[in-house]
Amino acid sequence: MTWSQRMNLAIEYIESNLDSVLSIEDVAKEAYCSKYHFHRMFFASFKVTCAEYIRRRKLTMAAVDLLNTDKSIFDIALKYGYESPNAFTRAFRNIHGVNPSQARSGQTALSSYNRVFFPVENKGGENMNYKIVEIPEFNIIGKSKSFEFEKFVKDGPKFWKEYVASEDYQKLYRLNDGKPSQITNSPLLSAYFPKENGKRDEFIDVLGIEATSELESSEFEVHTVPSATYAEFNCTYKNSMKTNRYIYGEWFSSTGYERGRNKPDIVSYFPIPFRPMNDMCVRWWIPVIGKQ
């Protein structure tokens, strides 16, 4: 089964259950992949989180029900998962710009968020070099924070921008004085550890440096990166997010590789002296398992 077929099965499952409670875990199962992978595939492909897509589609269909049935606003709110009319009204107004009672009059314009299909667009002809590498186990010393994926999209960049401006970050960076490390060969790393066993759709985001026998500090956390097979991609800091979207939005679906379950994505940063941050070299390691 191709990635397009698997993702469209998940989308079909969402569309068939808009009047039910939808968990990302159940949706991801329809695509035969982990929550972590599904989150990233979905966001990279459609530029919206799966949870936000579900909200918008539920409220689109709620508007249809308001205009085409005589069900009470309360019953429609319950149908689409809102336990109080006030919560439904706030969410409805946020999408449509009017209250449900105003929408029912038929005198106002309403928004329609259309169903998506995978792939969004078959661009073809695009190419990005990659190689498959075997990485041994190593440790990262640094700062971490747990994020739900949707919260990370909204709040993650602001959190890390503030941390990098802190004295705590300066202490971290001084541990290796910007020198390259043995395994990653980089002075600074980010790692994204899936939390597949958690009740919520969380992952642990770590910013740090590769640990060595010479580097010890009780002020920072230590996280272990297990040995794994990785696909390696190189880009600039300016294009790093675009590259990540390409990996999850197109590369996996076009190559047939699967993401290595429960293994972290690793980002290595390679600053260039006297050059803007956007020119900094960035390397993505994405854990993979063989083609199925």
C-alpha positions as CSV (number, residue, x, y, z in Angstrom):
1,M,0.0,0.0,0.0
2,T,1.4,3.4,-1.0
3,W,1.7,6.4,1.3
4,S,-0.9,8.2,-0.8
5,Q,-3.4,5.3,-0.2
6,R,-2.5,5.2,3.5
7,M,-2.9,8.9,4.1
8,N,-6.1,9.0,2.2
9,L,-7.5,6.2,4.3
10,A,-6.8,8.3,7.4
11,I,-8.5,11.4,5.8
12,E,-11.5,9.2,4.8
13,Y,-11.6,8.0,8.4
14,I,-11.7,11.6,9.7
15,E,-14.4,12.6,7.2
16,S,-16.6,9.6,8.1
17,N,-16.3,10.3,11.8
18,L,-16.7,14.1,12.1
19,D,-19.7,13.6,14.4
20,S,-17.6,11.4,16.7
21,V,-14.6,11.9,19.1
22,L,-11.5,11.6,16.9
23,S,-8.1,10.9,18.5
24,I,-4.9,11.4,16.5
25,E,-3.8,7.9,17.6
26,D,-6.9,6.3,16.0
27,V,-6.4,8.4,12.8
28,A,-2.7,7.6,12.6
29,K,-3.6,3.9,12.9
30,E,-5.6,4.2,9.7
31,A,-2.3,5.4,8.0
32,Y,-0.4,2.5,9.6
33,C,2.1,4.8,11.2
34,S,3.0,6.4,14.6
35,K,1.3,9.5,15.9
36,Y,4.6,11.4,15.7
37,H,5.1,10.5,12.0
38,F,1.5,11.2,11.1
39,H,1.5,14.6,12.7
40,R,4.5,15.6,10.6
41,M,3.3,14.1,7.4
42,F,-0.1,15.8,7.8
43,F,1.3,19.2,8.7
44,A,4.0,19.1,6.0
45,S,1.4,18.2,3.4
46,F,-1.4,20.5,4.3
47,K,0.2,23.4,6.3
48,V,-2.3,22.8,9.1
49,T,-2.2,20.4,12.1
50,C,-4.5,17.4,12.0
51,A,-6.3,18.6,15.1
52,E,-7.0,22.0,13.5
53,Y,-8.1,20.4,10.3
54,I,-10.6,18.3,12.3
55,R,-11.9,21.4,14.1
56,R,-12.4,23.3,10.9
57,R,-14.1,20.4,9.1
58,K,-16.4,19.8,12.1
59,L,-17.4,23.5,12.2
60,T,-17.9,23.5,8.4
61,M,-20.3,20.7,8.7
62,A,-22.0,22.3,11.7
63,A,-22.8,25.3,9.5
64,V,-24.3,23.0,6.9
65,D,-26.5,21.4,9.6
66,L,-27.6,24.8,10.9
67,L,-28.7,25.8,7.4
68,N,-30.3,22.5,6.3
69,T,-31.8,20.9,9.4
70,D,-34.2,22.0,12.2
71,K,-31.9,20.5,14.9
72,S,-31.4,22.8,17.9
73,I,-28.1,24.6,18.2
74,F,-27.4,22.6,21.4
75,D,-28.0,19.3,19.6
76,I,-25.6,20.4,16.8
77,A,-23.0,21.5,19.3
78,L,-23.2,18.0,21.0
79,K,-23.0,16.2,17.6
80,Y,-19.7,17.8,16.8
81,G,-18.2,17.4,20.2
82,Y,-19.0,20.6,22.1
83,E,-20.5,20.0,25.5
84,S,-21.7,23.5,26.0
85,P,-23.4,26.0,23.7
86,N,-21.0,28.7,24.8
87,A,-17.9,26.7,23.8
88,F,-19.6,25.9,20.4
89,T,-20.5,29.5,19.8
90,R,-17.0,30.7,20.5
91,A,-15.4,28.1,18.2
92,F,-18.1,28.7,15.5
93,R,-17.6,32.5,15.6
94,N,-13.8,32.1,15.4
95,I,-14.2,30.2,12.1
96,H,-17.2,31.8,10.5
97,G,-17.2,35.3,12.1
98,V,-20.8,35.1,13.2
99,N,-22.8,33.3,16.0
100,P,-24.7,30.1,15.1
101,S,-28.0,31.8,15.5
102,Q,-27.0,34.4,13.0
103,A,-25.7,31.7,10.6
104,R,-29.1,30.0,10.8
105,S,-30.8,33.1,9.4
106,G,-29.2,32.5,6.1
107,Q,-28.4,36.2,5.7
108,T,-24.6,35.9,6.4
109,A,-21.7,34.5,4.5
110,L,-20.1,31.4,6.0
111,S,-16.6,29.9,5.6
112,S,-16.2,26.5,4.1
113,Y,-13.0,24.5,4.8
114,N,-12.7,21.8,2.1
115,R,-11.7,18.2,2.5
116,V,-8.1,17.6,1.7
117,F,-6.6,14.8,-0.4
118,F,-3.1,13.3,-0.4
119,P,-0.9,14.2,-2.2
120,V,-1.9,17.8,-2.5
121,E,0.1,18.3,-5.6
122,N,2.4,15.9,-7.5
123,K,5.2,18.3,-8.3
124,G,7.5,15.8,-9.9
125,G,11.1,16.5,-11.0
126,E,12.2,17.9,-7.6
127,N,15.2,16.3,-6.1
128,M,17.1,16.5,-2.8
129,N,20.2,14.5,-2.1
130,Y,20.3,12.2,0.9
131,K,22.3,9.3,2.2
132,I,21.6,6.5,4.7
133,V,23.9,6.4,7.7
134,E,24.4,4.2,10.7
135,I,24.7,6.2,14.0
136,P,25.8,4.7,17.3
137,E,24.2,5.5,20.6
138,F,25.3,8.8,22.1
139,N,24.1,11.3,24.8
140,I,23.0,14.9,24.6
141,I,23.4,17.4,27.5
142,G,21.0,20.3,27.4
143,K,17.6,21.8,28.0
144,S,14.3,20.1,27.2
145,K,10.6,20.9,27.0
146,S,7.6,18.6,26.3
147,F,5.2,19.9,23.6
148,E,2.0,18.7,22.2
149,F,2.5,19.0,18.4
150,E,-0.1,21.7,17.9
151,K,1.3,23.7,20.8
152,F,4.8,23.4,19.4
153,V,3.7,24.8,16.0
154,K,2.3,27.9,17.9
155,D,4.7,28.3,20.8
156,G,7.8,26.4,20.2
157,P,9.8,29.0,18.3
158,K,9.1,31.7,20.9
159,F,10.1,29.4,23.7
160,W,13.5,28.6,22.2
161,K,14.2,32.1,21.1
162,E,13.8,33.3,24.7
163,Y,15.9,30.4,25.9
164,V,18.8,31.1,23.5
165,A,18.8,34.7,24.8
166,S,19.2,33.5,28.5
167,E,22.3,33.1,30.6
168,D,21.4,29.4,31.1
169,Y,22.0,28.9,27.3
170,Q,25.3,30.7,27.5
171,K,26.4,28.3,30.2
172,L,25.4,25.4,28.0
173,Y,27.2,26.7,25.0
174,R,30.4,27.3,27.0
175,L,30.6,23.6,27.9
176,N,32.2,22.8,24.6
177,D,33.1,26.4,23.4
178,G,31.5,25.8,20.1
179,K,33.8,22.9,19.2
180,P,32.7,20.0,17.0
181,S,31.8,16.7,18.7
182,Q,32.9,13.1,18.0
183,I,29.8,11.5,16.6
184,T,27.7,14.3,15.2
185,N,30.7,16.5,14.4
186,S,28.6,19.5,15.4
187,P,28.8,22.1,18.2
188,L,25.0,22.3,18.8
189,L,22.1,20.0,18.4
190,S,18.3,19.7,18.6
191,A,16.6,16.4,19.1
192,Y,12.9,15.6,19.0
193,F,12.0,12.5,21.0
194,P,8.5,10.9,20.4
195,K,6.5,10.0,23.5
196,E,4.5,7.2,21.9
197,N,3.3,5.8,25.2
198,G,1.9,9.0,26.6
199,K,-1.8,9.7,26.7
200,R,-1.3,13.0,24.8
201,D,0.3,13.6,21.5
202,E,3.6,14.8,23.0
203,F,7.2,14.8,22.2
204,I,10.3,16.0,24.0
205,D,12.2,18.8,22.3
206,V,15.9,19.0,23.4
207,L,18.5,21.7,22.6
208,G,22.0,20.8,23.6
209,I,25.4,19.5,22.8
210,E,26.8,16.0,22.4
211,A,28.1,14.6,25.7
212,T,31.6,13.3,26.1
213,S,33.5,11.8,29.0
214,E,35.2,15.2,29.5
215,L,31.9,17.1,29.5
216,E,29.9,16.9,32.8
217,S,27.4,19.3,34.3
218,S,24.8,18.7,36.9
219,E,23.0,21.9,35.7
220,F,21.7,20.2,32.6
221,E,19.7,17.1,31.6
222,V,21.1,14.1,29.8
223,H,19.1,12.4,27.0
224,T,20.2,9.2,25.3
225,V,19.9,8.9,21.5
226,P,19.7,5.2,20.7
227,S,21.7,3.7,17.8
228,A,19.7,3.8,14.6
229,T,19.7,4.1,10.8
230,Y,19.2,7.6,9.6
231,A,18.5,9.4,6.4
232,E,20.8,12.5,6.2
233,F,19.8,15.7,4.6
234,N,21.8,19.0,4.4
235,C,20.5,22.5,4.0
236,T,20.8,26.0,5.4
237,Y,19.1,27.4,8.5
238,K,17.0,29.6,6.2
239,N,15.7,26.5,4.4
240,S,15.6,24.1,7.4
241,M,11.8,24.1,7.9
242,K,11.2,23.8,4.2
243,T,13.5,20.8,4.1
244,N,11.7,19.2,7.0
245,R,8.4,19.7,5.2
246,Y,9.9,18.2,2.1
247,I,11.1,15.1,4.0
248,Y,7.8,14.4,5.7
249,G,5.5,15.8,2.9
250,E,7.2,14.2,-0.1
251,W,10.4,12.2,0.5
252,F,8.8,9.4,2.6
253,S,5.9,9.0,0.2
254,S,8.2,8.9,-2.9
255,T,10.9,6.6,-1.5
256,G,8.8,4.1,0.5
257,Y,10.9,4.3,3.6
258,E,9.2,4.2,7.0
259,R,10.1,6.4,9.9
260,G,12.0,4.5,12.7
261,R,9.5,4.3,15.5
262,N,10.4,5.9,18.8
263,K,13.7,7.2,17.6
264,P,14.4,11.0,17.6
265,D,14.9,13.3,14.8
266,I,18.3,15.0,15.2
267,V,19.2,18.5,13.9
268,S,22.9,19.6,13.9
269,Y,23.9,23.2,13.5
270,F,27.2,24.4,11.9
271,P,27.6,28.1,12.2
272,I,29.8,29.9,9.7
273,P,32.0,32.6,11.2
274,F,31.1,36.2,10.2
275,R,28.1,35.0,8.2
276,P,24.3,35.6,9.0
277,M,22.5,32.9,10.9
278,N,20.4,32.1,7.8
279,D,23.5,31.0,6.0
280,M,24.4,28.5,8.8
281,C,24.6,24.9,7.6
282,V,22.0,22.5,9.1
283,R,21.9,18.7,8.9
284,W,18.8,16.6,9.5
285,W,19.0,13.0,10.6
286,I,15.6,11.3,10.3
287,P,15.4,7.8,11.6
288,V,14.3,5.3,9.0
289,I,13.7,1.6,8.6
290,G,13.9,-0.3,5.3
291,K,11.3,-0.1,2.6
292,Q,8.2,-2.1,3.2
